[in-house]
Amino acid sequence: MQAKQNDIGLVWFRNDLRVNDNSVLSEAIKNHKSVIACYCFDPRHYEITTYGFKKTEKYRAQFLIETIEDLKINLNAIHVELLVYHEVPEQILPALVKQHHIKSIYLQKEWTSEETQVLKNVKFTLPKFLQFHERYDQFLYHPNDIDLRFDEISNVFTVFRKKVEKYGNVRVSEDLQTLEKIKHFNNDTQIPTLKDLGLTSFEVDPNSAFPFKGGEKSALHRLNNYLFATKNIEFYKKTRNGLIGIDYSSKFSPWLANGSISARTIYWNIKKFEENHIKNESTYWLIFELIWRDYFKYVSLKYQNDIFKIGGILRKDYDWNSNAHNIQKWINGETESSFVNANMREIKKTGWMSNRGRQNVASFFAKELLQDWRIGAAYFESMLIDYDVHSNYGNWMYVAGVGNDPRDRKFNVRLQAERYDSQGQFQQMWLQETLF
Ligand SMILES: Cc1cc2nc3c(=O)[nH]c(=O)nc-3n(C[C@H](O)[C@H](O)[C@H](O)COP(=O)(O)OP(=O)(O)OC[C@H]3O[C@@H](n4cnc5c(N)ncnc54)[C@H](O)[C@@H]3O)c2cc1C
């Protein structure tokens, strides 16, 4: 084992908000006798963006606050102090580096434009000797383990999936080494409230399909519950297109999105379930969906900023509209389709929508109303508890016909409602509620 450095290591948390199976954190702990950590609630994430929506609405913000509260407790247990700010990292990191004589910063590697720009700004403010240890840690199949260059990633999911299933391997987490507690460390930083972030407090809707709390503890509890306690995973393939309740699908996405659980942890627990209980189509299908999640990350690594452009990765030159009236009707759930309306009311009232719902409302927006798909994607970015840049823009491109679907399909929302909500229960549930 290599000797630990005496200087304090700094972990800059962003979308990797967990202690378990966090290779960024474990590397810092391996290298230093003491480690501190920071998280910035970046005020830019709570501002109104190009299309008039707040970048982060109250549902995801509340989930994030709960996540940070939990992270602070979990880090404390391993002697890592978490400093939390409501300020841009460009201000905070130079101050921390100076105050604690930091020489090494550890962080998860991101590649989308906003994240890379912030990192560039931060680096610009810091002395040149500072070492940045950046690692990819958000994948099921790590980029170094898949034997593919990013420009070789296929535009067809099945080709990618078969390749990673055949040649890839899923890493096993390392145990965390122990750390010395820093004596007399004064941490008087505070986690902001919703109000501090310019958002209003709310009660969780009793019909919410995602009534769970943020944080690693809650993620692990849900994992245990969905797999081992209820064994719901055994029927996942049959139930996954459901619309009502907490158990039709795993609901892992919000925790995965901010990194409070890793895809690898879910994978290895499914393997354990398969060994101890049953291995069937459903247990495989949950892993299959986690590969979709990886795939959209690889697509964005390959195409970079094209995922945010109107022509998408296919550079399609379609005519798109931007009609404020039609967009508002879609948002309010006041279109001619009651199935679309029920789903749109659900997201507005809860920050959640099922995968089936998302496909239908996105298709309706892009292919019926012919509105610029990026506006729909920006609304989802604002509202979703589980917003993830790669999955959101990847799926929107796919449905809008500018992404990875070679068939360029349009959903028939009437037939979809008949098939997936044949008794109209879901529509009734959301349409009878008052909207505001
Ligand atoms: C227009 C549109 C926008 C979307 N935006 C997001 C987003 O911002 N964040 C997000 O996590 N997912 C997004 N999805 C994908 C999918 O709808 C959600 O991941 C899923 O509904 C989450 O519920 P679950 O965790 O119960 O999923 P499960 O069905 O239990 O699946 C397990 C996990 O597999 C992954 N997964 C499943 N389906 C997909 C998919 N189509 N694409 C990528 N990963 C998938 C997720 O990580 C999910 O948690 C979007 C889909 C569409 C059609």
The ligand as an SDF file (V2000), in Angstrom:
LIG
                    3D

 53 58  0  0  0  0  0  0  0  0999 V2000
  -38.9000   11.8480  -23.3170 C   0  0  0  0  0  0  0  0  0  0  0  0
  -38.1860   11.0480  -22.2360 C   0  0  0  0  0  0  0  0  0  0  0  0
  -37.3950   11.7050  -21.3070 C   0  0  0  0  0  0  0  0  0  0  0  0
  -36.7150   10.9670  -20.3250 C   0  0  0  0  0  0  0  0  0  0  0  0
  -35.9400   11.6520  -19.4090 N   0  0  0  0  0  0  0  0  0  0  0  0
  -35.2430   10.9440  -18.4840 C   0  0  0  0  0  0  0  0  0  0  0  0
  -34.4080   11.6090  -17.5430 C   0  0  0  0  0  0  0  0  0  0  0  0
  -34.2460   12.8340  -17.5530 O   0  0  0  0  0  0  0  0  0  0  0  0
  -33.7770   10.8390  -16.6000 N   0  0  0  0  0  0  0  0  0  0  0  0
  -33.8870    9.4740  -16.5730 C   0  0  0  0  0  0  0  0  0  0  0  0
  -33.2830    8.8300  -15.7050 O   0  0  0  0  0  0  0  0  0  0  0  0
  -34.6450    8.8320  -17.4650 N   0  0  0  0  0  0  0  0  0  0  0  0
  -35.3240    9.5140  -18.4160 C   0  0  0  0  0  0  0  0  0  0  0  0
  -36.1190    8.8390  -19.3090 N   0  0  0  0  0  0  0  0  0  0  0  0
  -36.0830    7.3630  -19.3310 C   0  0  0  0  0  0  0  0  0  0  0  0
  -37.1340    6.6200  -18.5010 C   0  0  0  0  0  0  0  0  0  0  0  0
  -38.4080    7.1340  -18.7500 O   0  0  0  0  0  0  0  0  0  0  0  0
  -36.8300    6.6650  -17.0030 C   0  0  0  0  0  0  0  0  0  0  0  0
  -35.4970    6.2950  -16.7650 O   0  0  0  0  0  0  0  0  0  0  0  0
  -37.7370    5.6940  -16.2380 C   0  0  0  0  0  0  0  0  0  0  0  0
  -39.0790    5.9830  -16.4800 O   0  0  0  0  0  0  0  0  0  0  0  0
  -37.4320    5.7990  -14.7720 C   0  0  0  0  0  0  0  0  0  0  0  0
  -38.2790    4.9740  -14.0310 O   0  0  0  0  0  0  0  0  0  0  0  0
  -37.6940    3.7040  -13.2690 P   0  0  0  0  0  0  0  0  0  0  0  0
  -36.4740    4.0600  -12.5180 O   0  0  0  0  0  0  0  0  0  0  0  0
  -38.8080    3.1080  -12.5030 O   0  0  0  0  0  0  0  0  0  0  0  0
  -37.2760    2.8040  -14.5040 O   0  0  0  0  0  0  0  0  0  0  0  0
  -37.1590    1.2170  -14.6720 P   0  0  0  0  0  0  0  0  0  0  0  0
  -38.1170    0.8340  -15.7360 O   0  0  0  0  0  0  0  0  0  0  0  0
  -37.2680    0.5140  -13.3870 O   0  0  0  0  0  0  0  0  0  0  0  0
  -35.7180    1.0570  -15.2650 O   0  0  0  0  0  0  0  0  0  0  0  0
  -34.5450    0.9140  -14.4450 C   0  0  0  0  0  0  0  0  0  0  0  0
  -33.5310    1.9570  -14.8000 C   0  0  0  0  0  0  0  0  0  0  0  0
  -33.1250    1.8290  -16.1550 O   0  0  0  0  0  0  0  0  0  0  0  0
  -32.8730    3.1020  -16.7380 C   0  0  0  0  0  0  0  0  0  0  0  0
  -33.7890    3.3380  -17.8540 N   0  0  0  0  0  0  0  0  0  0  0  0
  -35.0170    2.8010  -18.0510 C   0  0  0  0  0  0  0  0  0  0  0  0
  -35.5360    3.2470  -19.2140 N   0  0  0  0  0  0  0  0  0  0  0  0
  -34.6160    4.0860  -19.7460 C   0  0  0  0  0  0  0  0  0  0  0  0
  -34.5610    4.8650  -20.9310 C   0  0  0  0  0  0  0  0  0  0  0  0
  -35.5580    4.8740  -21.8320 N   0  0  0  0  0  0  0  0  0  0  0  0
  -33.4720    5.6470  -21.1320 N   0  0  0  0  0  0  0  0  0  0  0  0
  -32.4570    5.6610  -20.2650 C   0  0  0  0  0  0  0  0  0  0  0  0
  -32.4530    4.9340  -19.1400 N   0  0  0  0  0  0  0  0  0  0  0  0
  -33.5140    4.1610  -18.8780 C   0  0  0  0  0  0  0  0  0  0  0  0
  -33.1340    4.1270  -15.6470 C   0  0  0  0  0  0  0  0  0  0  0  0
  -31.9120    4.4400  -15.0270 O   0  0  0  0  0  0  0  0  0  0  0  0
  -34.0670    3.3830  -14.6950 C   0  0  0  0  0  0  0  0  0  0  0  0
  -33.9940    3.8510  -13.3690 O   0  0  0  0  0  0  0  0  0  0  0  0
  -36.8290    9.5610  -20.2890 C   0  0  0  0  0  0  0  0  0  0  0  0
  -37.6520    8.9160  -21.2290 C   0  0  0  0  0  0  0  0  0  0  0  0
  -38.3210    9.6520  -22.1850 C   0  0  0  0  0  0  0  0  0  0  0  0
  -39.1940    8.9220  -23.1750 C   0  0  0  0  0  0  0  0  0  0  0  0
  1  2  1  0
  2  3  1  0
  2 52  2  0
  3  4  2  0
  4  5  1  0
  4 50  1  0
  5  6  2  0
  6  7  1  0
  6 13  1  0
  7  8  2  0
  7  9  1  0
  9 10  1  0
 10 11  2  0
 10 12  1  0
 12 13  2  0
 13 14  1  0
 14 15  1  0
 14 50  1  0
 15 16  1  0
 16 17  1  0
 16 18  1  0
 18 19  1  0
 18 20  1  0
 20 21  1  0
 20 22  1  0
 22 23  1  0
 23 24  1  0
 24 25  2  0
 24 26  1  0
 24 27  1  0
 27 28  1  0
 28 29  2  0
 28 30  1  0
 28 31  1  0
 31 32  1  0
 32 33  1  0
 33 34  1  0
 33 48  1  0
 34 35  1  0
 35 36  1  0
 35 46  1  0
 36 37  1  0
 36 45  1  0
 37 38  2  0
 38 39  1  0
 39 40  1  0
 39 45  2  0
 40 41  1  0
 40 42  2  0
 42 43  1  0
 43 44  2  0
 44 45  1  0
 46 47  1  0
 46 48  1  0
 48 49  1  0
 50 51  2  0
 51 52  1  0
 52 53  1  0
M  END
$$$$
